[in-house]
Amino acid sequence: PRPRRRFRARCAYHVTVRCNNRAFDLRSREARAVVLDALRRSLFKYSARLHGVALMSNHVHYLIKTENPSDLPRLMQWLNWYTAITLNRLLGRTGHFWEARYHAVPVPDGDQRHVLNVLRYIHGNPFTAGASKGFRDEFTNYGSHSTGEDDGLTTPILSSFGLAEPSGSAPLDTEDSVEVIDDSQAGAFTEIGQLGLPDSRRGPIGDGPQASIHLEAEDA
């Protein structure tokens, strides 16, 4: 059996999850709407904060922080379960949508260089892959950091990670911050309301497979 993962306190996690056999295209507005809706539901459900996200053709990058480290595997299991069901319905298919296990790398609080490197890596993925002409991309939350606009999902990293914010500073622009780091080591969204999706901040949201979440969370 594969070893169980242990998640650290006072850390966010750079999570990468890939489509099964890397066979599907997530860079469509329909797929984006599904992932953003599910992501917002999971953030609400597990009191988590989203700092970075990028939808690529066959994988997704997240920078997520949960108050309780043990909630991260529960959040990811729920998020992958919900998106798999919904995306399969959208595509008219059945079977596994995501690979069995996601990749998660800790990003310690207060380590400004590491935090900005990871954000730059996430936001630069579409550009590096040739999917966009620059860092601003409608399938990442780069615009929320570079302009300070509220997209309904992103939590600014300065306050969350205990990083110093210079007096009179402009919104964080990760494109000019620090160099990219390798993933193994380490465009603004449309407002959610414009997608016609329910606003989970208004109250409780949908159900999930609670029993399986608690049974499998430590092995996620």
DRENPA-3360 file (N, C-alpha, C; in nm, 2 decimals, always signed):
BEGIN
1 = PRPRRRFR = +0.08/-0.12/+0.00/+0.00/+0.00/+0.00/+0.09/+0.13/+0.00 ~ +0.04/+0.23/-0.06/+0.12/+0.35/-0.07/+0.12/+0.42/+0.07 ~ +0.22/+0.49/+0.10/+0.23/+0.55/+0.23/+0.13/+0.67/+0.25 ~ +0.08/+0.69/+0.37/-0.01/+0.80/+0.40/+0.07/+0.93/+0.41 ~ +0.01/+1.03/+0.36/+0.08/+1.16/+0.36/+0.04/+1.23/+0.49 ~ +0.14/+1.31/+0.54/+0.11/+1.40/+0.66/+0.12/+1.54/+0.62 ~ +0.02/+1.62/+0.65/+0.02/+1.76/+0.61/+0.06/+1.85/+0.73 ~ +0.14/+1.95/+0.70/+0.20/+2.03/+0.80/+0.11/+2.15/+0.84;
9 = ARCAYHVT = +0.12/+2.20/+0.96/+0.05/+2.32/+1.01/+0.14/+2.44/+0.95 ~ +0.07/+2.56/+0.95/+0.13/+2.68/+0.91/+0.20/+2.67/+0.77 ~ +0.13/+2.60/+0.68/+0.17/+2.58/+0.54/+0.05/+2.59/+0.45 ~ +0.06/+2.65/+0.33/-0.03/+2.63/+0.22/+0.03/+2.51/+0.14 ~ -0.05/+2.46/+0.04/+0.00/+2.36/-0.04/-0.02/+2.39/-0.19 ~ +0.09/+2.37/-0.26/+0.08/+2.37/-0.41/+0.04/+2.23/-0.46 ~ -0.09/+2.23/-0.50/-0.15/+2.10/-0.54/-0.16/+2.10/-0.69 ~ -0.12/+1.98/-0.75/-0.14/+1.96/-0.89/-0.22/+1.83/-0.91;
17 = VRCNNRAF = -0.33/+1.84/-0.99/-0.41/+1.72/-1.01/-0.43/+1.71/-1.16 ~ -0.41/+1.59/-1.21/-0.41/+1.57/-1.36/-0.53/+1.48/-1.40 ~ -0.57/+1.51/-1.52/-0.68/+1.42/-1.58/-0.63/+1.28/-1.60 ~ -0.72/+1.19/-1.59/-0.68/+1.05/-1.61/-0.63/+1.03/-1.76 ~ -0.51/+0.97/-1.77/-0.44/+0.96/-1.89/-0.41/+1.09/-1.96 ~ -0.43/+1.20/-1.89/-0.41/+1.34/-1.94/-0.48/+1.36/-2.07 ~ -0.61/+1.31/-2.07/-0.68/+1.30/-2.20/-0.78/+1.41/-2.23 ~ -0.81/+1.50/-2.13/-0.92/+1.59/-2.15/-0.87/+1.73/-2.16;
25 = DLRSREAR = -0.96/+1.82/-2.21/-0.92/+1.96/-2.22/-1.01/+2.04/-2.13 ~ -0.94/+2.10/-2.03/-1.01/+2.18/-1.92/-1.01/+2.33/-1.96 ~ -0.95/+2.37/-2.07/-0.94/+2.51/-2.11/-1.06/+2.54/-2.20 ~ -1.18/+2.52/-2.15/-1.30/+2.57/-2.21/-1.38/+2.64/-2.11 ~ -1.47/+2.73/-2.15/-1.54/+2.81/-2.05/-1.64/+2.72/-1.97 ~ -1.69/+2.62/-2.04/-1.78/+2.53/-1.96/-1.71/+2.45/-1.85 ~ -1.59/+2.40/-1.89/-1.51/+2.33/-1.79/-1.46/+2.42/-1.68 ~ -1.43/+2.54/-1.71/-1.39/+2.64/-1.61/-1.50/+2.67/-1.52;
33 = AVVLDALR = -1.62/+2.69/-1.57/-1.73/+2.72/-1.48/-1.76/+2.61/-1.38 ~ -1.74/+2.48/-1.43/-1.76/+2.37/-1.34/-1.65/+2.37/-1.23 ~ -1.53/+2.38/-1.27/-1.42/+2.38/-1.17/-1.43/+2.50/-1.07 ~ -1.46/+2.62/-1.12/-1.47/+2.73/-1.03/-1.59/+2.72/-0.93 ~ -1.70/+2.66/-0.98/-1.81/+2.64/-0.89/-1.78/+2.54/-0.78 ~ -1.72/+2.43/-0.82/-1.68/+2.32/-0.73/-1.57/+2.37/-0.63 ~ -1.48/+2.45/-0.68/-1.37/+2.51/-0.60/-1.43/+2.60/-0.49 ~ -1.52/+2.69/-0.53/-1.58/+2.78/-0.43/-1.66/+2.70/-0.33;
41 = RSLFKYSA = -1.73/+2.60/-0.37/-1.81/+2.52/-0.27/-1.71/+2.45/-0.18 ~ -1.60/+2.40/-0.23/-1.51/+2.33/-0.14/-1.44/+2.42/-0.04 ~ -1.41/+2.54/-0.09/-1.34/+2.64/+0.00/-1.44/+2.68/+0.11 ~ -1.57/+2.70/+0.08/-1.67/+2.73/+0.18/-1.68/+2.61/+0.28 ~ -1.69/+2.49/+0.22/-1.72/+2.37/+0.30/-1.61/+2.34/+0.41 ~ -1.48/+2.37/+0.37/-1.37/+2.34/+0.46/-1.30/+2.46/+0.51 ~ -1.36/+2.58/+0.50/-1.30/+2.70/+0.55/-1.16/+2.72/+0.50 ~ -1.14/+2.71/+0.37/-1.00/+2.71/+0.32/-0.99/+2.85/+0.24;
49 = RLHGVALM = -0.86/+2.87/+0.21/-0.83/+3.00/+0.13/-0.76/+2.96/+0.00 ~ -0.80/+3.02/-0.11/-0.73/+3.00/-0.24/-0.64/+3.11/-0.27 ~ -0.52/+3.09/-0.30/-0.42/+3.19/-0.34/-0.39/+3.19/-0.48 ~ -0.37/+3.07/-0.54/-0.34/+3.06/-0.68/-0.41/+2.95/-0.75 ~ -0.44/+2.96/-0.87/-0.51/+2.86/-0.95/-0.48/+2.88/-1.10 ~ -0.46/+2.77/-1.17/-0.44/+2.78/-1.32/-0.50/+2.65/-1.37 ~ -0.59/+2.66/-1.47/-0.64/+2.55/-1.54/-0.56/+2.53/-1.67 ~ -0.50/+2.42/-1.68/-0.43/+2.38/-1.80/-0.51/+2.28/-1.89;
57 = SNHVHYLI = -0.46/+2.24/-2.00/-0.54/+2.16/-2.09/-0.58/+2.02/-2.02 ~ -0.48/+1.97/-1.94/-0.51/+1.83/-1.88/-0.47/+1.83/-1.74 ~ -0.45/+1.94/-1.67/-0.42/+1.94/-1.53/-0.46/+2.08/-1.47 ~ -0.46/+2.08/-1.33/-0.49/+2.20/-1.26/-0.39/+2.22/-1.15 ~ -0.35/+2.35/-1.14/-0.26/+2.39/-1.02/-0.34/+2.47/-0.92 ~ -0.33/+2.44/-0.80/-0.39/+2.52/-0.69/-0.28/+2.56/-0.59 ~ -0.29/+2.68/-0.53/-0.22/+2.71/-0.40/-0.33/+2.73/-0.30 ~ -0.34/+2.64/-0.21/-0.46/+2.63/-0.11/-0.40/+2.62/+0.03;
65 = KTENPSDL = -0.47/+2.69/+0.12/-0.44/+2.68/+0.26/-0.56/+2.65/+0.34 ~ -0.56/+2.55/+0.43/-0.67/+2.52/+0.52/-0.62/+2.55/+0.66 ~ -0.72/+2.59/+0.74/-0.69/+2.62/+0.88/-0.64/+2.49/+0.96 ~ -0.70/+2.38/+0.93/-0.66/+2.25/+0.99/-0.59/+2.17/+0.88 ~ -0.47/+2.13/+0.90/-0.39/+2.06/+0.79/-0.47/+1.93/+0.75 ~ -0.54/+1.87/+0.84/-0.60/+1.74/+0.80/-0.72/+1.77/+0.71 ~ -0.76/+1.89/+0.69/-0.88/+1.92/+0.61/-0.84/+1.92/+0.46 ~ -0.71/+1.94/+0.43/-0.67/+1.95/+0.29/-0.70/+1.82/+0.21;
73 = PRLMQWLN = -0.67/+1.70/+0.26/-0.70/+1.58/+0.18/-0.86/+1.56/+0.17 ~ -0.93/+1.61/+0.27/-1.08/+1.60/+0.27/-1.13/+1.70/+0.16 ~ -1.07/+1.82/+0.16/-1.11/+1.91/+0.06/-1.08/+1.86/-0.08 ~ -0.96/+1.81/-0.10/-0.92/+1.76/-0.24/-1.01/+1.64/-0.28 ~ -1.04/+1.55/-0.19/-1.12/+1.44/-0.22/-1.26/+1.49/-0.26 ~ -1.32/+1.58/-0.19/-1.45/+1.63/-0.22/-1.45/+1.71/-0.36 ~ -1.34/+1.79/-0.38/-1.33/+1.87/-0.50/-1.32/+1.78/-0.62 ~ -1.23/+1.68/-0.61/-1.21/+1.59/-0.72/-1.34/+1.50/-0.75;
81 = WYTAITLN = -1.40/+1.46/-0.64/-1.53/+1.38/-0.66/-1.63/+1.46/-0.73 ~ -1.65/+1.59/-0.68/-1.76/+1.67/-0.74/-1.73/+1.71/-0.88 ~ -1.60/+1.75/-0.91/-1.57/+1.79/-1.05/-1.58/+1.67/-1.14 ~ -1.53/+1.55/-1.10/-1.54/+1.43/-1.18/-1.68/+1.40/-1.23 ~ -1.77/+1.41/-1.13/-1.91/+1.38/-1.16/-1.97/+1.48/-1.26 ~ -1.94/+1.61/-1.23/-2.00/+1.71/-1.32/-1.94/+1.72/-1.45 ~ -1.80/+1.71/-1.46/-1.74/+1.71/-1.59/-1.77/+1.59/-1.67 ~ -1.79/+1.47/-1.61/-1.83/+1.35/-1.69/-1.97/+1.38/-1.75;
89 = RLLGRTGH = -2.06/+1.44/-1.67/-2.19/+1.47/-1.73/-2.18/+1.57/-1.84 ~ -2.09/+1.67/-1.83/-2.08/+1.77/-1.93/-2.02/+1.70/-2.06 ~ -1.93/+1.61/-2.04/-1.87/+1.55/-2.16/-1.94/+1.42/-2.21 ~ -2.05/+1.38/-2.14/-2.12/+1.26/-2.18/-2.04/+1.13/-2.17 ~ -1.96/+1.12/-2.06/-1.88/+1.00/-2.04/-1.89/+0.95/-1.90 ~ -1.83/+0.83/-1.88/-1.83/+0.77/-1.74/-1.68/+0.73/-1.72 ~ -1.66/+0.69/-1.59/-1.53/+0.64/-1.55/-1.44/+0.74/-1.48 ~ -1.32/+0.71/-1.45/-1.23/+0.80/-1.38/-1.20/+0.92/-1.46;
97 = FWEARYHA = -1.21/+1.04/-1.40/-1.17/+1.16/-1.47/-1.04/+1.21/-1.43 ~ -1.00/+1.20/-1.30/-0.87/+1.24/-1.25/-0.79/+1.12/-1.22 ~ -0.65/+1.15/-1.22/-0.56/+1.04/-1.18/-0.58/+1.01/-1.03 ~ -0.54/+0.90/-0.99/-0.57/+0.85/-0.86/-0.52/+0.94/-0.75 ~ -0.40/+1.00/-0.76/-0.34/+1.08/-0.66/-0.29/+1.21/-0.70 ~ -0.32/+1.31/-0.63/-0.27/+1.45/-0.66/-0.13/+1.47/-0.60 ~ -0.06/+1.57/-0.65/+0.07/+1.60/-0.60/+0.06/+1.72/-0.51 ~ +0.12/+1.72/-0.39/+0.10/+1.83/-0.30/+0.24/+1.87/-0.24;
105 = VPVPDGDQ = +0.28/+1.99/-0.25/+0.41/+2.04/-0.20/+0.38/+2.15/-0.10 ~ +0.44/+2.14/+0.03/+0.41/+2.25/+0.13/+0.48/+2.38/+0.09 ~ +0.41/+2.49/+0.13/+0.47/+2.62/+0.11/+0.45/+2.69/+0.24 ~ +0.56/+2.70/+0.32/+0.56/+2.75/+0.46/+0.51/+2.90/+0.47 ~ +0.44/+2.93/+0.57/+0.40/+3.07/+0.60/+0.53/+3.15/+0.62 ~ +0.53/+3.28/+0.58/+0.64/+3.37/+0.60/+0.76/+3.35/+0.51 ~ +0.76/+3.25/+0.43/+0.87/+3.23/+0.33/+0.84/+3.30/+0.21 ~ +0.86/+3.43/+0.20/+0.81/+3.51/+0.09/+0.87/+3.47/-0.04;
113 = RHVLNVLR = +0.99/+3.43/-0.05/+1.05/+3.39/-0.17/+0.98/+3.26/-0.23 ~ +0.96/+3.17/-0.14/+0.89/+3.04/-0.18/+0.75/+3.07/-0.23 ~ +0.68/+3.15/-0.15/+0.54/+3.18/-0.18/+0.53/+3.25/-0.32 ~ +0.61/+3.35/-0.35/+0.61/+3.42/-0.47/+0.66/+3.33/-0.59 ~ +0.76/+3.25/-0.56/+0.80/+3.15/-0.67/+0.69/+3.06/-0.71 ~ +0.62/+3.00/-0.61/+0.51/+2.91/-0.64/+0.40/+2.98/-0.72 ~ +0.36/+3.10/-0.68/+0.26/+3.18/-0.75/+0.30/+3.21/-0.89 ~ +0.43/+3.25/-0.91/+0.48/+3.28/-1.04/+0.47/+3.15/-1.13;
121 = YIHGNPFT = +0.51/+3.04/-1.07/+0.51/+2.92/-1.15/+0.37/+2.88/-1.19 ~ +0.27/+2.90/-1.10/+0.13/+2.87/-1.13/+0.08/+2.96/-1.24 ~ +0.10/+3.09/-1.22/+0.05/+3.19/-1.31/+0.12/+3.18/-1.45 ~ +0.24/+3.14/-1.45/+0.32/+3.14/-1.57/+0.30/+3.01/-1.65 ~ +0.22/+2.91/-1.60/+0.21/+2.78/-1.67/+0.15/+2.80/-1.81 ~ +0.03/+2.87/-1.82/-0.02/+2.88/-1.96/+0.07/+2.95/-2.06 ~ +0.15/+3.05/-2.01/+0.24/+3.12/-2.10/+0.35/+3.02/-2.14 ~ +0.41/+2.95/-2.04/+0.52/+2.86/-2.07/+0.47/+2.75/-2.16;
129 = AGASKGFR = +0.35/+2.70/-2.15/+0.30/+2.60/-2.24/+0.25/+2.65/-2.37 ~ +0.26/+2.78/-2.39/+0.22/+2.83/-2.52/+0.07/+2.85/-2.54 ~ +0.00/+2.84/-2.42/-0.15/+2.85/-2.43/-0.20/+3.00/-2.42 ~ -0.11/+3.09/-2.38/-0.14/+3.23/-2.37/-0.02/+3.32/-2.41 ~ -0.05/+3.44/-2.44/+0.06/+3.53/-2.48/+0.13/+3.60/-2.37 ~ +0.08/+3.59/-2.24/+0.14/+3.65/-2.13/+0.09/+3.59/-2.00 ~ +0.12/+3.66/-1.89/+0.07/+3.61/-1.76/-0.08/+3.63/-1.74 ~ -0.14/+3.73/-1.80/-0.28/+3.75/-1.78/-0.35/+3.65/-1.87;
137 = DEFTNYGS = -0.43/+3.57/-1.80/-0.50/+3.46/-1.87/-0.63/+3.43/-1.80 ~ -0.74/+3.41/-1.88/-0.87/+3.39/-1.82/-0.89/+3.26/-1.74 ~ -0.79/+3.17/-1.75/-0.79/+3.05/-1.68/-0.70/+3.04/-1.56 ~ -0.65/+3.16/-1.51/-0.58/+3.17/-1.39/-0.64/+3.29/-1.31 ~ -0.59/+3.30/-1.18/-0.63/+3.42/-1.10/-0.52/+3.52/-1.09 ~ -0.43/+3.52/-1.19/-0.32/+3.62/-1.20/-0.38/+3.76/-1.18 ~ -0.49/+3.79/-1.26/-0.54/+3.93/-1.25/-0.58/+3.98/-1.12 ~ -0.63/+3.88/-1.03/-0.67/+3.92/-0.90/-0.55/+3.97/-0.81;
145 = HSTGEDDG = -0.43/+3.91/-0.84/-0.31/+3.96/-0.77/-0.25/+4.08/-0.83 ~ -0.25/+4.09/-0.96/-0.19/+4.21/-1.03/-0.27/+4.34/-1.02 ~ -0.40/+4.32/-1.01/-0.49/+4.44/-1.00/-0.55/+4.47/-0.87 ~ -0.56/+4.36/-0.78/-0.63/+4.37/-0.66/-0.78/+4.35/-0.67 ~ -0.83/+4.32/-0.79/-0.97/+4.30/-0.81/-1.02/+4.17/-0.73 ~ -1.14/+4.18/-0.68/-1.20/+4.07/-0.61/-1.27/+3.98/-0.71 ~ -1.23/+3.85/-0.72/-1.29/+3.76/-0.82/-1.39/+3.67/-0.75 ~ -1.41/+3.68/-0.62/-1.50/+3.60/-0.54/-1.44/+3.47/-0.49;
153 = LTTPILSS = -1.31/+3.45/-0.53/-1.24/+3.32/-0.49/-1.11/+3.34/-0.42 ~ -1.03/+3.44/-0.46/-0.89/+3.46/-0.42/-0.88/+3.53/-0.29 ~ -0.79/+3.48/-0.20/-0.75/+3.55/-0.08/-0.61/+3.61/-0.11 ~ -0.59/+3.74/-0.09/-0.46/+3.80/-0.11/-0.35/+3.73/-0.02 ~ -0.23/+3.71/-0.07/-0.13/+3.63/+0.00/-0.06/+3.71/+0.11 ~ -0.06/+3.84/+0.10/+0.02/+3.92/+0.19/-0.03/+3.90/+0.34 ~ -0.16/+3.91/+0.36/-0.21/+3.90/+0.50/-0.21/+3.75/+0.54 ~ -0.24/+3.66/+0.45/-0.26/+3.52/+0.48/-0.12/+3.45/+0.52;
161 = FGLAEPSG = -0.01/+3.50/+0.46/+0.12/+3.43/+0.48/+0.20/+3.52/+0.58 ~ +0.15/+3.62/+0.63/+0.23/+3.71/+0.72/+0.34/+3.78/+0.66 ~ +0.33/+3.81/+0.53/+0.43/+3.88/+0.45/+0.41/+4.03/+0.47 ~ +0.52/+4.10/+0.47/+0.52/+4.24/+0.49/+0.47/+4.31/+0.36 ~ +0.38/+4.41/+0.38/+0.32/+4.48/+0.27/+0.38/+4.63/+0.28 ~ +0.47/+4.67/+0.18/+0.53/+4.80/+0.19/+0.42/+4.91/+0.19 ~ +0.45/+5.02/+0.26/+0.35/+5.13/+0.26/+0.33/+5.19/+0.12 ~ +0.20/+5.20/+0.08/+0.17/+5.26/-0.05/+0.20/+5.17/-0.16;
169 = SAPLDTED = +0.22/+5.04/-0.14/+0.26/+4.95/-0.24/+0.14/+4.92/-0.34 ~ +0.17/+4.88/-0.46/+0.07/+4.84/-0.56/+0.03/+4.70/-0.53 ~ -0.08/+4.65/-0.59/-0.11/+4.51/-0.58/+0.00/+4.42/-0.63 ~ +0.01/+4.30/-0.57/+0.12/+4.21/-0.60/+0.11/+4.17/-0.75 ~ +0.23/+4.18/-0.82/+0.24/+4.13/-0.96/+0.34/+4.02/-0.96 ~ +0.30/+3.89/-0.96/+0.39/+3.78/-0.96/+0.47/+3.77/-1.08 ~ +0.43/+3.83/-1.19/+0.51/+3.82/-1.31/+0.65/+3.88/-1.30 ~ +0.67/+3.98/-1.21/+0.79/+4.05/-1.20/+0.86/+4.02/-1.06;
177 = SVEVIDDS = +0.81/+3.92/-0.99/+0.85/+3.90/-0.85/+0.99/+3.83/-0.84 ~ +0.99/+3.70/-0.87/+1.11/+3.62/-0.86/+1.11/+3.51/-0.97 ~ +1.22/+3.44/-0.98/+1.23/+3.34/-1.08/+1.14/+3.22/-1.06 ~ +1.12/+3.15/-1.17/+1.03/+3.03/-1.16/+1.11/+2.92/-1.10 ~ +1.04/+2.83/-1.02/+1.10/+2.71/-0.97/+1.04/+2.59/-1.03 ~ +1.11/+2.48/-1.03/+1.05/+2.36/-1.09/+0.94/+2.31/-1.00 ~ +0.83/+2.25/-1.07/+0.71/+2.21/-1.00/+0.74/+2.10/-0.89 ~ +0.84/+2.01/-0.92/+0.87/+1.91/-0.83/+0.93/+1.96/-0.70;
185 = QAGAFTEI = +0.98/+2.09/-0.70/+1.03/+2.15/-0.58/+0.93/+2.25/-0.52 ~ +0.88/+2.27/-0.57/+0.80/+2.38/-0.52/+0.64/+2.36/-0.52 ~ -0.42/+3.70/-1.64/-0.55/+3.70/-1.69/-0.65/+3.69/-1.58 ~ -0.73/+3.75/-1.53/-0.82/+3.75/-1.42/-0.94/+3.66/-1.46 ~ -1.00/+3.60/-1.36/-1.12/+3.52/-1.38/-1.24/+3.62/-1.41 ~ -1.34/+3.56/-1.48/-1.47/+3.63/-1.48/-1.53/+3.62/-1.34 ~ -1.60/+3.73/-1.30/-1.66/+3.72/-1.17/-1.75/+3.60/-1.17 ~ -1.75/+3.53/-1.06/-1.84/+3.41/-1.04/-1.98/+3.44/-1.07;
193 = GQLGLPDS = -2.03/+3.55/-1.03/-2.17/+3.59/-1.05/-2.21/+3.60/-1.20 ~ -2.11/+3.63/-1.28/-2.14/+3.64/-1.42/-2.15/+3.51/-1.49 ~ -2.11/+3.40/-1.42/-2.12/+3.27/-1.48/-2.26/+3.21/-1.45 ~ -2.34/+3.28/-1.37/-2.47/+3.23/-1.34/-2.47/+3.11/-1.25 ~ -2.37/+3.10/-1.16/-2.36/+3.00/-1.06/-2.40/+3.05/-0.93 ~ -2.45/+2.96/-0.84/-2.50/+3.00/-0.71/-2.38/+3.05/-0.62 ~ -2.41/+3.15/-0.54/-2.31/+3.21/-0.46/-2.31/+3.13/-0.32 ~ -2.21/+3.05/-0.30/-2.20/+2.97/-0.18/-2.18/+3.05/-0.06;
201 = RRGPIGDG = -2.14/+3.18/-0.07/-2.12/+3.26/+0.05/-2.25/+3.30/+0.11 ~ -2.36/+3.28/+0.04/-2.49/+3.32/+0.10/-2.55/+3.22/+0.19 ~ -2.49/+3.10/+0.20/-2.54/+3.00/+0.29/-2.49/+2.86/+0.26 ~ -2.54/+2.76/+0.33/-2.49/+2.62/+0.32/-2.50/+2.58/+0.17 ~ -2.41/+2.49/+0.13/-2.41/+2.44/+0.00/-2.43/+2.29/-0.01 ~ -2.42/+2.23/-0.13/-2.46/+2.09/-0.15/-2.38/+1.98/-0.07 ~ -2.44/+1.86/-0.08/-2.38/+1.75/+0.00/-2.27/+1.68/-0.08 ~ -2.19/+1.60/-0.01/-2.09/+1.52/-0.07/-2.09/+1.38/+0.00;
209 = PQASIHLE = -1.99/+1.30/-0.04/-1.98/+1.16/+0.01/-1.92/+1.16/+0.15 ~ -1.99/+1.21/+0.25/-1.92/+1.23/+0.38/-1.85/+1.11/+0.44 ~ -1.92/+0.99/+0.43/-1.86/+0.87/+0.49/-1.73/+0.84/+0.43 ~ -1.72/+0.84/+0.29/-1.60/+0.80/+0.23/-1.49/+0.91/+0.25 ~ -1.53/+1.03/+0.26/-1.43/+1.14/+0.29/-1.36/+1.11/+0.42 ~ -1.43/+1.08/+0.52/-1.37/+1.06/+0.65/-1.29/+0.93/+0.66 ~ -1.33/+0.83/+0.58/-1.26/+0.70/+0.58/-1.13/+0.71/+0.51 ~ -1.13/+0.78/+0.40/-1.02/+0.78/+0.31/-0.93/+0.90/+0.32;
217 = AEDA = -0.97/+1.00/+0.40/-0.89/+1.13/+0.39/-0.75/+1.11/+0.42 ~ -0.71/+1.03/+0.52/-0.57/+1.02/+0.55/-0.48/+0.95/+0.44 ~ -0.55/+0.88/+0.35/-0.48/+0.82/+0.25/-0.49/+0.89/+0.11 ~ -0.55/+1.01/+0.12/-0.58/+1.08/-0.01/-0.45/+1.14/-0.07;
% end
